[in-house]
Amino acid sequence: MRSSTVSAKVSQELKRKLRQRQVNISRVIRQALEQEVLKAEEEELRIKLEEIRRGLGSKISKEDTVAAVRASREGR
């Protein structure tokens, strides 16, 4: 997988504190971005499932929709 560089401006104080604590800034940012993408994908899935549920009427319960989203999260 090819990588791209992403930059962010943070205060000098924050950078100093991170370095003092030997925080791997790249790893933290990478994990935070990955989590944000997962959160957005789950929200998109929830919306699509809700639209499908509404289209099918009472054939799929809200509980089934919630269970499908949870199963999707656990599968990752």
C-alpha positions as CSV (number, residue, x, y, z in Angstrom):
1,M,0.0,0.0,0.0
2,R,1.3,3.4,-0.9
3,S,1.4,6.1,1.7
4,S,0.7,9.8,1.7
5,T,1.9,12.5,4.0
6,V,-0.6,14.3,6.0
7,S,0.3,17.3,8.1
8,A,-1.3,19.0,11.0
9,K,-0.5,22.1,13.0
10,V,-0.4,21.7,16.8
11,S,0.8,24.1,19.4
12,Q,4.4,24.0,20.4
13,E,3.3,23.1,24.0
14,L,1.4,20.1,22.8
15,K,4.3,18.9,20.7
16,R,6.7,19.3,23.6
17,K,4.4,17.3,25.9
18,L,4.1,14.5,23.4
19,R,7.8,14.3,22.9
20,Q,8.5,14.4,26.6
21,R,6.2,11.4,27.0
22,Q,7.7,9.7,23.9
23,V,4.4,9.5,22.2
24,N,4.6,8.1,18.6
25,I,2.8,10.9,17.0
26,S,2.5,9.2,13.6
27,R,1.0,6.1,15.1
28,V,-1.5,8.2,17.2
29,I,-2.6,10.2,14.2
30,R,-2.8,7.2,11.9
31,Q,-5.0,5.3,14.5
32,A,-7.2,8.4,15.0
33,L,-7.8,8.8,11.3
34,E,-8.6,5.1,10.9
35,Q,-11.1,5.3,13.7
36,E,-12.7,8.4,12.2
37,V,-13.1,6.5,8.8
38,L,-14.6,3.5,10.6
39,K,-17.0,5.8,12.5
40,A,-18.1,7.5,9.2
41,E,-18.5,4.1,7.4
42,E,-20.6,2.8,10.3
43,E,-22.8,5.9,10.1
44,E,-23.2,5.5,6.4
45,L,-24.2,1.8,6.9
46,R,-26.7,2.7,9.6
47,I,-28.3,5.2,7.3
48,K,-28.5,2.8,4.4
49,L,-29.9,0.0,6.6
50,E,-32.5,2.4,8.0
51,E,-33.5,3.4,4.4
52,I,-33.8,-0.3,3.5
53,R,-35.8,-1.1,6.7
54,R,-38.2,1.7,5.9
55,G,-38.5,0.4,2.4
56,L,-39.4,-3.0,3.6
57,G,-41.9,-1.8,6.1
58,S,-42.4,-3.9,9.2
59,K,-40.4,-6.9,7.7
60,I,-37.2,-5.8,9.4
61,S,-37.3,-4.5,13.0
62,K,-35.1,-1.7,14.3
63,E,-33.5,-4.3,16.6
64,D,-32.4,-6.3,13.5
65,T,-30.9,-3.2,12.0
66,V,-29.0,-2.5,15.2
67,A,-27.8,-6.1,15.3
68,A,-26.6,-5.9,11.7
69,V,-24.5,-2.7,12.5
70,R,-23.0,-4.4,15.6
71,A,-22.2,-7.5,13.6
72,S,-20.4,-5.3,11.0
73,R,-18.3,-3.7,13.8
74,E,-17.4,-7.0,15.3
75,G,-16.3,-8.3,11.9
76,R,-13.6,-5.7,11.5
